[in-house]
Amino acid sequence: MPIYEYNCKKCGHEFEEIVYGDGTPECPKCGSTETQKLMSCCVHHGGGAGGGDFSAPASSGGGCHGCSGGNCASCGH
């Protein structure tokens, strides 16, 4: 299931949403459907031949370490 990152054009809130089909998600903060899909950061493999750590780049949105876009529903940031 794809999880996309969105920005609300009305209030500026950034959020993640699982989207099925071509639907436009509603902003969880203000309820607006004027949302824009954001470019997501990718997780990269930082190890050698024996494996290694999988890590997300540091977010610039002020979220937690595990958030790729700075705002996620799982941690509330």
GUVEXRO-568251 format. One record per atom (N, C-alpha, C, O): residue number from 1; atom name; x, y, z. Coordinates in nm, 3 decimals, m for minus. Layout:
N
ZATOR  i  at  X  Y  Z
ZATOR  NUM  CA  X  Y  Z .
...
***
This chain:
77
ZATOR  i  at  X  Y  Z
ZATOR  1  N  0.084  m0.118  0.000 .
ZATOR  1  CA  0.000  0.000  0.000 .
ZATOR  1  C  0.088  0.125  0.000 .
ZATOR  1  O  0.174  0.141  0.087 .
ZATOR  2  N  0.068  0.211  m0.096 .
ZATOR  2  CA  0.151  0.332  m0.101 .
ZATOR  2  C  0.108  0.437  0.002 .
ZATOR  2  O  m0.011  0.465  0.018 .
ZATOR  3  N  0.206  0.493  0.068 .
ZATOR  3  CA  0.182  0.604  0.160 .
ZATOR  3  C  0.242  0.728  0.095 .
ZATOR  3  O  0.360  0.730  0.061 .
ZATOR  4  N  0.160  0.830  0.077 .
ZATOR  4  CA  0.205  0.953  0.014 .
ZATOR  4  C  0.208  1.066  0.116 .
ZATOR  4  O  0.135  1.065  0.214 .
ZATOR  5  N  0.294  1.162  0.090 .
ZATOR  5  CA  0.302  1.281  0.174 .
ZATOR  5  C  0.230  1.394  0.101 .
ZATOR  5  O  0.243  1.411  m0.020 .
ZATOR  6  N  0.155  1.472  0.178 .
ZATOR  6  CA  0.077  1.582  0.121 .
ZATOR  6  C  0.098  1.709  0.201 .
ZATOR  6  O  0.135  1.705  0.319 .
ZATOR  7  N  0.072  1.821  0.136 .
ZATOR  7  CA  0.072  1.952  0.198 .
ZATOR  7  C  m0.066  2.014  0.171 .
ZATOR  7  O  m0.114  2.012  0.058 .
ZATOR  8  N  m0.128  2.068  0.275 .
ZATOR  8  CA  m0.256  2.134  0.259 .
ZATOR  8  C  m0.231  2.276  0.210 .
ZATOR  8  O  m0.159  2.352  0.275 .
ZATOR  9  N  m0.290  2.312  0.097 .
ZATOR  9  CA  m0.273  2.446  0.042 .
ZATOR  9  C  m0.346  2.551  0.124 .
ZATOR  9  O  m0.312  2.670  0.118 .
ZATOR  10  N  m0.446  2.509  0.201 .
ZATOR  10  CA  m0.526  2.604  0.278 .
ZATOR  10  C  m0.457  2.641  0.411 .
ZATOR  10  O  m0.446  2.760  0.443 .
ZATOR  11  N  m0.412  2.541  0.488 .
ZATOR  11  CA  m0.355  2.571  0.621 .
ZATOR  11  C  m0.205  2.543  0.631 .
ZATOR  11  O  m0.143  2.579  0.731 .
ZATOR  12  N  m0.146  2.478  0.529 .
ZATOR  12  CA  m0.003  2.451  0.530 .
ZATOR  12  C  0.039  2.325  0.605 .
ZATOR  12  O  0.159  2.296  0.613 .
ZATOR  13  N  m0.056  2.250  0.660 .
ZATOR  13  CA  m0.025  2.128  0.735 .
ZATOR  13  C  0.029  2.020  0.642 .
ZATOR  13  O  m0.027  1.997  0.535 .
ZATOR  14  N  0.139  1.953  0.682 .
ZATOR  14  CA  0.193  1.840  0.607 .
ZATOR  14  C  0.152  1.712  0.677 .
ZATOR  14  O  0.156  1.702  0.800 .
ZATOR  15  N  0.111  1.612  0.597 .
ZATOR  15  CA  0.065  1.486  0.654 .
ZATOR  15  C  0.089  1.372  0.557 .
ZATOR  15  O  0.111  1.393  0.437 .
ZATOR  16  N  0.085  1.249  0.610 .
ZATOR  16  CA  0.099  1.128  0.529 .
ZATOR  16  C  m0.036  1.060  0.520 .
ZATOR  16  O  m0.116  1.065  0.614 .
ZATOR  17  N  m0.063  0.996  0.407 .
ZATOR  17  CA  m0.192  0.933  0.387 .
ZATOR  17  C  m0.176  0.811  0.297 .
ZATOR  17  O  m0.104  0.817  0.198 .
ZATOR  18  N  m0.244  0.703  0.330 .
ZATOR  18  CA  m0.254  0.588  0.240 .
ZATOR  18  C  m0.366  0.622  0.143 .
ZATOR  18  O  m0.479  0.650  0.186 .
ZATOR  19  N  m0.337  0.619  0.013 .
ZATOR  19  CA  m0.436  0.659  m0.087 .
ZATOR  19  C  m0.465  0.542  m0.179 .
ZATOR  19  O  m0.374  0.481  m0.236 .
ZATOR  20  N  m0.591  0.512  m0.193 .
ZATOR  20  CA  m0.637  0.408  m0.284 .
ZATOR  20  C  m0.697  0.475  m0.407 .
ZATOR  20  O  m0.785  0.560  m0.394 .
ZATOR  21  N  m0.650  0.438  m0.526 .
ZATOR  21  CA  m0.704  0.496  m0.648 .
ZATOR  21  C  m0.657  0.639  m0.670 .
ZATOR  21  O  m0.545  0.676  m0.632 .
ZATOR  22  N  m0.743  0.718  m0.732 .
ZATOR  22  CA  m0.707  0.856  m0.767 .
ZATOR  22  C  m0.768  0.958  m0.673 .
ZATOR  22  O  m0.774  1.076  m0.708 .
ZATOR  23  N  m0.813  0.917  m0.557 .
ZATOR  23  CA  m0.877  1.008  m0.463 .
ZATOR  23  C  m0.784  1.116  m0.411 .
ZATOR  23  O  m0.663  1.095  m0.402 .
ZATOR  24  N  m0.840  1.229  m0.376 .
ZATOR  24  CA  m0.766  1.338  m0.315 .
ZATOR  24  C  m0.793  1.334  m0.165 .
ZATOR  24  O  m0.908  1.342  m0.123 .
ZATOR  25  N  m0.687  1.320  m0.084 .
ZATOR  25  CA  m0.709  1.311  0.060 .
ZATOR  25  C  m0.751  1.444  0.121 .
ZATOR  25  O  m0.722  1.552  0.069 .
ZATOR  26  N  m0.820  1.433  0.231 .
ZATOR  26  CA  m0.865  1.549  0.308 .
ZATOR  26  C  m0.761  1.580  0.415 .
ZATOR  26  O  m0.708  1.489  0.479 .
ZATOR  27  N  m0.734  1.708  0.435 .
ZATOR  27  CA  m0.641  1.749  0.540 .
ZATOR  27  C  m0.698  1.712  0.676 .
ZATOR  27  O  m0.811  1.748  0.707 .
ZATOR  28  N  m0.621  1.638  0.759 .
ZATOR  28  CA  m0.673  1.599  0.891 .
ZATOR  28  C  m0.684  1.717  0.988 .
ZATOR  28  O  m0.753  1.706  1.090 .
ZATOR  29  N  m0.619  1.828  0.958 .
ZATOR  29  CA  m0.623  1.943  1.047 .
ZATOR  29  C  m0.741  2.035  1.019 .
ZATOR  29  O  m0.812  2.075  1.112 .
ZATOR  30  N  m0.764  2.069  0.890 .
ZATOR  30  CA  m0.870  2.166  0.858 .
ZATOR  30  C  m0.982  2.109  0.771 .
ZATOR  30  O  m1.084  2.175  0.753 .
ZATOR  31  N  m0.965  1.988  0.717 .
ZATOR  31  CA  m1.069  1.924  0.637 .
ZATOR  31  C  m1.070  1.964  0.491 .
ZATOR  31  O  m1.157  1.918  0.416 .
ZATOR  32  N  m0.978  2.047  0.447 .
ZATOR  32  CA  m0.973  2.092  0.308 .
ZATOR  32  C  m0.928  1.979  0.216 .
ZATOR  32  O  m0.848  1.894  0.256 .
ZATOR  33  N  m0.980  1.976  0.094 .
ZATOR  33  CA  m0.934  1.881  m0.007 .
ZATOR  33  C  m0.838  1.949  m0.105 .
ZATOR  33  O  m0.802  1.890  m0.207 .
ZATOR  34  N  m0.796  2.071  m0.074 .
ZATOR  34  CA  m0.697  2.143  m0.155 .
ZATOR  34  C  m0.558  2.101  m0.108 .
ZATOR  34  O  m0.490  2.176  m0.038 .
ZATOR  35  N  m0.518  1.979  m0.147 .
ZATOR  35  CA  m0.390  1.923  m0.103 .
ZATOR  35  C  m0.299  1.899  m0.222 .
ZATOR  35  O  m0.346  1.881  m0.334 .
ZATOR  36  N  m0.171  1.899  m0.196 .
ZATOR  36  CA  m0.071  1.879  m0.299 .
ZATOR  36  C  0.022  1.766  m0.257 .
ZATOR  36  O  0.072  1.766  m0.144 .
ZATOR  37  N  0.045  1.669  m0.347 .
ZATOR  37  CA  0.135  1.558  m0.318 .
ZATOR  37  C  0.278  1.611  m0.317 .
ZATOR  37  O  0.317  1.685  m0.407 .
ZATOR  38  N  0.356  1.571  m0.216 .
ZATOR  38  CA  0.494  1.615  m0.202 .
ZATOR  38  C  0.590  1.509  m0.252 .
ZATOR  38  O  0.554  1.391  m0.261 .
ZATOR  39  N  0.710  1.550  m0.285 .
ZATOR  39  CA  0.816  1.457  m0.322 .
ZATOR  39  C  0.868  1.395  m0.192 .
ZATOR  39  O  0.905  1.467  m0.100 .
ZATOR  40  N  0.871  1.265  m0.186 .
ZATOR  40  CA  0.916  1.194  m0.065 .
ZATOR  40  C  1.064  1.163  m0.072 .
ZATOR  40  O  1.120  1.144  m0.179 .
ZATOR  41  N  1.126  1.159  0.044 .
ZATOR  41  CA  1.265  1.115  0.054 .
ZATOR  41  C  1.266  0.963  0.051 .
ZATOR  41  O  1.172  0.899  0.098 .
ZATOR  42  N  1.369  0.906  m0.002 .
ZATOR  42  CA  1.381  0.760  m0.009 .
ZATOR  42  C  1.470  0.710  0.103 .
ZATOR  42  O  1.561  0.780  0.147 .
ZATOR  43  N  1.443  0.589  0.146 .
ZATOR  43  CA  1.529  0.522  0.243 .
ZATOR  43  C  1.646  0.464  0.166 .
ZATOR  43  O  1.628  0.410  0.056 .
ZATOR  44  N  1.764  0.475  0.221 .
ZATOR  44  CA  1.882  0.422  0.152 .
ZATOR  44  C  1.951  0.317  0.237 .
ZATOR  44  O  1.941  0.317  0.359 .
ZATOR  45  N  2.021  0.229  0.171 .
ZATOR  45  CA  2.095  0.122  0.237 .
ZATOR  45  C  2.236  0.173  0.261 .
ZATOR  45  O  2.306  0.210  0.167 .
ZATOR  46  N  2.279  0.174  0.387 .
ZATOR  46  CA  2.409  0.231  0.419 .
ZATOR  46  C  2.515  0.130  0.454 .
ZATOR  46  O  2.621  0.167  0.505 .
ZATOR  47  N  2.491  0.002  0.427 .
ZATOR  47  CA  2.586  m0.100  0.468 .
ZATOR  47  C  2.663  m0.157  0.351 .
ZATOR  47  O  2.643  m0.118  0.236 .
ZATOR  48  N  2.751  m0.251  0.382 .
ZATOR  48  CA  2.831  m0.318  0.279 .
ZATOR  48  C  2.768  m0.450  0.240 .
ZATOR  48  O  2.646  m0.466  0.245 .
ZATOR  49  N  2.852  m0.545  0.200 .
ZATOR  49  CA  2.805  m0.674  0.151 .
ZATOR  49  C  2.734  m0.755  0.258 .
ZATOR  49  O  2.649  m0.838  0.225 .
ZATOR  50  N  2.767  m0.734  0.383 .
ZATOR  50  CA  2.708  m0.812  0.490 .
ZATOR  50  C  2.577  m0.755  0.544 .
ZATOR  50  O  2.529  m0.801  0.647 .
ZATOR  51  N  2.521  m0.659  0.479 .
ZATOR  51  CA  2.398  m0.598  0.528 .
ZATOR  51  C  2.423  m0.455  0.566 .
ZATOR  51  O  2.482  m0.379  0.489 .
ZATOR  52  N  2.380  m0.417  0.682 .
ZATOR  52  CA  2.400  m0.280  0.728 .
ZATOR  52  C  2.270  m0.218  0.771 .
ZATOR  52  O  2.164  m0.282  0.772 .
ZATOR  53  N  2.279  m0.096  0.807 .
ZATOR  53  CA  2.162  m0.025  0.856 .
ZATOR  53  C  2.080  0.031  0.741 .
ZATOR  53  O  2.133  0.075  0.639 .
ZATOR  54  N  1.949  0.029  0.761 .
ZATOR  54  CA  1.859  0.100  0.673 .
ZATOR  54  C  1.821  0.225  0.749 .
ZATOR  54  O  1.777  0.217  0.864 .
ZATOR  55  N  1.837  0.339  0.689 .
ZATOR  55  CA  1.805  0.461  0.760 .
ZATOR  55  C  1.743  0.563  0.667 .
ZATOR  55  O  1.767  0.563  0.547 .
ZATOR  56  N  1.663  0.650  0.726 .
ZATOR  56  CA  1.602  0.758  0.651 .
ZATOR  56  C  1.687  0.882  0.671 .
ZATOR  56  O  1.747  0.901  0.776 .
ZATOR  57  N  1.692  0.968  0.568 .
ZATOR  57  CA  1.766  1.092  0.585 .
ZATOR  57  C  1.702  1.178  0.694 .
ZATOR  57  O  1.583  1.163  0.720 .
ZATOR  58  N  1.777  1.263  0.755 .
ZATOR  58  CA  1.723  1.352  0.858 .
ZATOR  58  C  1.615  1.438  0.797 .
ZATOR  58  O  1.633  1.493  0.688 .
ZATOR  59  N  1.504  1.452  0.866 .
ZATOR  59  CA  1.395  1.532  0.813 .
ZATOR  59  C  1.418  1.678  0.843 .
ZATOR  59  O  1.478  1.713  0.944 .
ZATOR  60  N  1.369  1.763  0.754 .
ZATOR  60  CA  1.382  1.906  0.776 .
ZATOR  60  C  1.254  1.963  0.834 .
ZATOR  60  O  1.247  2.082  0.865 .
ZATOR  61  N  1.151  1.877  0.850 .
ZATOR  61  CA  1.023  1.926  0.897 .
ZATOR  61  C  1.006  1.922  1.048 .
ZATOR  61  O  0.900  1.961  1.097 .
ZATOR  62  N  1.105  1.877  1.122 .
ZATOR  62  CA  1.097  1.878  1.266 .
ZATOR  62  C  1.031  1.755  1.325 .
ZATOR  62  O  0.993  1.755  1.442 .
ZATOR  63  N  1.016  1.648  1.246 .
ZATOR  63  CA  0.954  1.527  1.295 .
ZATOR  63  C  1.053  1.441  1.369 .
ZATOR  63  O  1.165  1.483  1.399 .
ZATOR  64  N  1.011  1.319  1.398 .
ZATOR  64  CA  1.098  1.228  1.470 .
ZATOR  64  C  1.197  1.161  1.375 .
ZATOR  64  O  1.189  1.181  1.254 .
ZATOR  65  N  1.289  1.082  1.428 .
ZATOR  65  CA  1.393  1.017  1.350 .
ZATOR  65  C  1.335  0.925  1.244 .
ZATOR  65  O  1.391  0.914  1.135 .
ZATOR  66  N  1.224  0.857  1.272 .
ZATOR  66  CA  1.167  0.761  1.179 .
ZATOR  66  C  1.081  0.819  1.070 .
ZATOR  66  O  1.041  0.746  0.979 .
ZATOR  67  N  1.052  0.946  1.074 .
ZATOR  67  CA  0.965  1.008  0.974 .
ZATOR  67  C  1.045  1.052  0.853 .
ZATOR  67  O  1.148  1.118  0.867 .
ZATOR  68  N  0.999  1.016  0.734 .
ZATOR  68  CA  1.072  1.057  0.615 .
ZATOR  68  C  1.038  1.199  0.575 .
ZATOR  68  O  1.118  1.264  0.508 .
ZATOR  69  N  0.921  1.248  0.613 .
ZATOR  69  CA  0.883  1.380  0.568 .
ZATOR  69  C  0.865  1.481  0.679 .
ZATOR  69  O  0.831  1.596  0.653 .
ZATOR  70  N  0.887  1.441  0.802 .
ZATOR  70  CA  0.875  1.534  0.912 .
ZATOR  70  C  0.740  1.534  0.980 .
ZATOR  70  O  0.728  1.586  1.090 .
ZATOR  71  N  0.640  1.478  0.918 .
ZATOR  71  CA  0.507  1.473  0.978 .
ZATOR  71  C  0.446  1.337  0.950 .
ZATOR  71  O  0.428  1.298  0.835 .
ZATOR  72  N  0.415  1.263  1.056 .
ZATOR  72  CA  0.353  1.134  1.030 .
ZATOR  72  C  0.246  1.105  1.134 .
ZATOR  72  O  0.251  1.154  1.246 .
ZATOR  73  N  0.152  1.027  1.094 .
ZATOR  73  CA  0.042  0.994  1.181 .
ZATOR  73  C  0.084  0.898  1.293 .
ZATOR  73  O  0.020  0.895  1.398 .
ZATOR  74  N  0.191  0.821  1.271 .
ZATOR  74  CA  0.230  0.721  1.369 .
ZATOR  74  C  0.291  0.780  1.495 .
ZATOR  74  O  0.280  0.720  1.602 .
ZATOR  75  N  0.356  0.897  1.485 .
ZATOR  75  CA  0.418  0.954  1.604 .
ZATOR  75  C  0.355  1.086  1.645 .
ZATOR  75  O  0.386  1.138  1.752 .
ZATOR  76  N  0.268  1.140  1.564 .
ZATOR  76  CA  0.198  1.263  1.600 .
ZATOR  76  C  0.271  1.392  1.573 .
ZATOR  76  O  0.223  1.499  1.612 .
ZATOR  77  N  0.386  1.386  1.506 .
ZATOR  77  CA  0.460  1.510  1.475 .
ZATOR  77  C  0.414  1.565  1.344 .
ZATOR  77  O  0.464  1.669  1.300 .
***
